[in-house]
Amino acid sequence: MQWQTLSLEWQQQLAIVSLNRPDKLNAINYTMFSELKAMARHLRRQRHLRAVILRGEGGQFSSGLDIKSVANSPWQALKLLFKLLPGNANLAQQVSVAWRELPVPVIAVLDGRCYGGGLQIALGADFRIAAHDAELSIMEAKWGLVPDMGGLVSLREILAKDQALKLSMTAELIPASKALDLGLVTECCSDPLARAQELAAELNERSPDALAAIKLSINRSWNGSRRRLLARESWSQVRLLLGRNRAIAAVRQGKDPERAFEPRRNW
């Protein structure tokens, strides 16, 4: 597939997806919205895929929405916000939600600016590894808008309500060290891409079906009822026990540590 605003690099079973508008600080225009949705769909079909790294070209993750580009085309703005049912994700929201729904670990590498829509994309990842000089902001209030790209789904799991309100209402610039204290990022380090690759390699040692089941169970049950969580755990465990990768995981702990896992099942 050909991409205009993204790039895709494969390192064996690891996909590295880069936001690729460095001249615009990787600001998100309509084409990037569409391509992020298409990229997530494309990767979901790759059953050999074990992990995804999301990053930005040019030393920046993303400065957020390309306001000028979207404002110049009301029709595109309408297409971004349109949804058939209120509870569904529209195109703008899918750029965050789609990474939550991908059945593999997704790691966001945050360099430089990670503002507004860029932060909402990053919040869709399972892990966020930031450079020490990275800067985050829930920027939408600065433009008289509400954060509406699906990032609030993750934000409510990460922040206390008062902190979410404060950061969303003030559009405060958040240095990486404070973001780490708040839980907005998973780790800070001097080389976040190398650390993300290291984490991906670590995760690659585990059954892809187990990782998919863990992600699905936690994401769907984190704020749900006790009853729902118990049901999800049991359903996932039965599927894993009946699958080949569970047996392979056991073999890897003993007589054949290098035994390769089979492609994951559909989750």
N, C-alpha and C positions, 0 to 999 in steps of 0.2 A: 504493500500500500504506500501511496505517496502522501506526505504530510507537508502542509505549508507553515504551520505555526508550532509544530512539535517535531521532535526527532526520537527515534527508537533504536536503541543499541542492545544487542543480545550478547551476554557473556555466559555462554552455556545455557543454563536454565533460569538465569536472572535477566529480567528486562529492565533497562534503564530508560525511562521516559523523561525527556527534557523539554521544558517550555522554551521555545526557540524564537523569541522576538527580542533579542538583546538590545537592539536599537531603541526599543520602546520600554526597556526595563521589564520585559516579559508581561506587559499589560495585556489584559484578557479582552480580545475583541470577539465578535460573533463567530468568526472562523475558528478561533481557539476553543470557544465553548463547544462548538459542533465536533471538533476533532478530539477533544478530551472525552466526550461521550463515546465517539466511535472507537477511540483507543482502548477504553475500558472494555467495550464490547468485544473488540478484536482479541485482547489479552485473555478474556474469560474463556474463549474458545481454545486456547492453547493449553491442553491438558498436561503438557510437560513443564509448564511454567511453575516455578517454585517460589519466586518472590519478585516484587517490583520496587524499584527505586524511582522516586519522583524528585526532580531537581530543576533548576533554572540555568540557562546559559548566561554567560557574561558576568558571573559573580553576583547575580541577584536571583532570588526565587521568583517574586512577582510583585510589582508595585500596585496590583489590584486591577479593577475594572478600567478599561480604556474608555473613559467617560465621553471623550470627544467622538470617538468612532461610533459608540452606541447611540449617543444623542443625535447624531447626524442622520440616523435611520430609525424613525419611530416604528417602522414595520418590523425591523430586526428586534427592537426592544419588546414589541408585542409577542414575537415568536419565542423570545427567551422566557417570558413570564407565563405563557399559555399552558394550561393543563386541563385535562378532561374532567378530573375529579379533584376536590380540594386536598385530599390526603396523598395524592400522587406527587412525584417530584417533577417539576418542569425542567426545561433544558438548563437554566441557570443553576438549579439545585443539584442536578445530576453530576456536575463536575466535582462535587464533594461526596455525595451519597454513593456514587458508582464505585469509588475506591473502598468504601465500607463493605459493599456487597461483593467485591471480588474475593473469591475463595482462597486467596493466598495472602501472606503478609505484605503490607505496603509500607514502605519507609520513605518519609519525606526528608530531603536534605535541604536545610535552610541556610542560605548565604545572603548577606546584604538585606535588602528590603523584603518583607513578607507582610504586605498590607492588604486590608480589605478582602477582596475576592481571592487574592493569593493565599491569605491565611485560611480562608474557608476551604480552599482546595487542600491545604496542608492538614486541616482538621479532619478531613476524610481519611487520612492515612492512619495506620495503626501505631506507628512510631514516628516521632519528629526529632531529628538530630540536627542541632543548630551550631553554626560557627559562633565563636565567642563574640564576634562583632555583628551578628545578625540582629535585626530589629523587627519587632512584630507590632501590628496594630489592627484592632477591629475598627476600621477607618470609616465605615458607612455614614455614621452620624455627622461627620465633617461635611458631607454632601447633602445632608438633610434626608438620608435614607435609613432604612432598617437593614441589618444583616439578613439577607434573604436567599443565600446560595447554599443552604443546607448545612452550613457549619454549626448552627445552633444545636443540631441533633447531637453532635459530639461535644460541644461546649458545655451543655448541661451535665454531661458525665464527668467533666474535668474540673469545672470551677464551682465554688460556692455561689449562690444566687446573687449576693451583694457584690461580689467581685465581677461577675458577668455583667451586671447592670452598670457598674462603675466604668469598666473598660469599654463597654459598648456605647455608653452615653457620652464619655469624654473623648473617645478616639485617641486615647493616650498612646504615646510611643513606648513600647515595652522592650527594654534591652534583653538580650538572651539570658543573662543571669537572673533577672526577675521572672522571665517566662519559665525558667526552670523551677524556681521557687514556687510559682503558681501551679505548676503541672502542665502548662501549655506546651512545653517541649519535654522530651524524654531524657535527652542528654545534651550537654554542650561539650564541644571539643575543638581542637585546632584544625582538624581535617575531617569534616563530617561525611564527605563522600567515601573516604577510606573506611571510616567507622561503619557506615551503612553497608558497605560491601562485606565487611567482617561479620556484621550481625546477620546478613543474608546467608553467608556461608555457614554460620552457626545453626540457623534455622533449617538449612538444607540437610542437616544431619537427622532431622525428625521426619516422621511419616507425613507426607503431604495431606493425607486424609485426616490424620489427627489434628494438624494445624487448621485445616478448613473447618473441622467440627468445633474446635475450640473458639475460633473467630466467630462462627455463626452463633454458637451458644451464648457467648458473652455479649455480643452486639445485640442480640434479640432479647436478652433476658436481664441485662444490667440494671435497668430501671423497672423491670416487670415484677410480677408477683412471685412469691416463693413457689407457688404451685406451678407456674409457668416455667420457672428455672429448673425445678426438679424434673418436669416432663421433658424439657429440652435435653437435659443431661442424659436421661435414660434412653431417649430416642437416638441421640448421637452415639452413645456407647454401643447399643445393639448394632447399628450400622458398621461401626468400626470393628467389632468382634467378628462380623460376618465377612469382612474385607481381607484381601490379600496383604495389604500393607501392614496390618497389625501383626500378622505372622512374620513378615519380613523384619519388622522392628524388633521382635523377640530374637530372631536369628542374628541380627546385627549386634545384640548384646552378648552373644556367645561365640559360636563357632565360625561365623562369617561376617566380621565387622564391616567389610567392604561391599556387602550385598546391596545392589541398587534397588531403590523403591520403584514400584510400578507407577505409571501416571495416575494422578488422583481421580477419584470418582466424581460424578456431578453432585454438587452440594447446593 
